[in-house]
Amino acid sequence: MSRKGWIDCDNQRVQPAAFFRRPAPRDEEGLSVDTNSARSCHQTLNKCHGVVSLHVGRVRDLSLDVVADAPTHANIDGLPRREDNPAEAERLASRLAKQARIVPPDQYLESA
């Protein structure tokens, strides 16, 4: 999670805002995800406020797809942009947020 507000630390829930695509021309291939590990995800982001996981099969249950474009990277394909279809973007972002599981920091932070 590259933004602090995407995880509600009080109730340990992921916010739907984490799953909105950015305005064009960004996210042209879909919503970017790391497919390697929680540690890889944490190390890839300049500012990481937490790591969450999604199950590919459950993402596909939403009629979305997860398409790999590199050995450690994929995009969630099929998510509309808010400016194109606000209701569907909100519905899918909310469903993804409910599916997302917060990864405990001890699973991706370097040991002291």
C-alpha positions, 0 to 999 in steps of 0.5 A: 500500500503506497498510501497511508489511508489505504489501511484502517489500522484501527479495525485492520481493514483495507479501504476501497480506495486502494483498488481504484485505478489512477486517471489515464494515462497511468495504469493503462494495463490495469491495477499494478500488483506484485506477484513475488512476495510480501517482502518484494512488494515492500521493497519495491515501493518508495513508501510502503504503508503496509502489504495486503494479499489477494487470492487470484481465484477470488479476484477472478470470481469478480469477473476480473483477471490477473495478467502477469507481464513480468516474473514478479509483476501483474495487473488486475485487468477489467477494473473500470476507472472511476471517471468511466464508470463510478458505480462499477469502480466503487463496487469492484473496489469494495469487493476487492477491499473485502477480499484483501488480507493484511500481511503482518509486518513480521512477514516482510520487514527485515529482522533487526 
